[in-house]
Structures are given as structure tokens and as C-alpha cells.
Amino acid sequence: MDFGNLNNTEINNLGGGEKECMALCKTFSKHIMLVNDKKARMAAKKNGIIVLNISGFLFACKKVKFSG
């Protein structure tokens, strides 16, 4: 996967999965990244990626009684 469209030094300190997820979110702009890691969340936001905390997402699903 090409990480060239991600642009800050904080990206280098993240794991491969987080980098790939960010690259996919940048490629497909209507995607939302679910992540617990604060550093990854901050780096994603700096790169214009919509980010949700996993526990916040699960709480929202419970609140609207989502049953996928």
C-alpha cells in the first residue's frame, strides 16, 4: 500500500495496520477509521480522516439499538 498521501512524521511511529487503514481512508474518502490508539487518532485527524473511538462507536450503536 502506498503511504505517500499521508503527510506527517507521527505516521512513522504507528504500526503497519494503522498506516494501512489511514491510507485506505485517504483513498476512499467516505470511510471512517475506528481506533483506540490516541496517537493514531491524532495523526489521522491531522490527515483529514474522520476518526471514531471504538468504544464511542459501540456505545452509539447500543444507544440507537443497532443489531447488524
Steps between C-alpha positions, in 0.01 A plus 500: 500500500625848416525725806615797293172686544544510881697801607652530842782352701266350762397243238847343520444404865181305431454132428460360152129431546429855609698639207317280253162591648583870466616453141173323417296775667687762297445302178129444564394831653163390637654258749527541875795368698419320826798498735578506871861620476524871581811558286335336200183702556695828512704414188186400310321824592803701383470321167132584459367155587175466693583306815288339769608334820391136495327515838317819397386331180373195688317721750332688214393167346351394832326834543320470165437129563699391192486128438702416189 
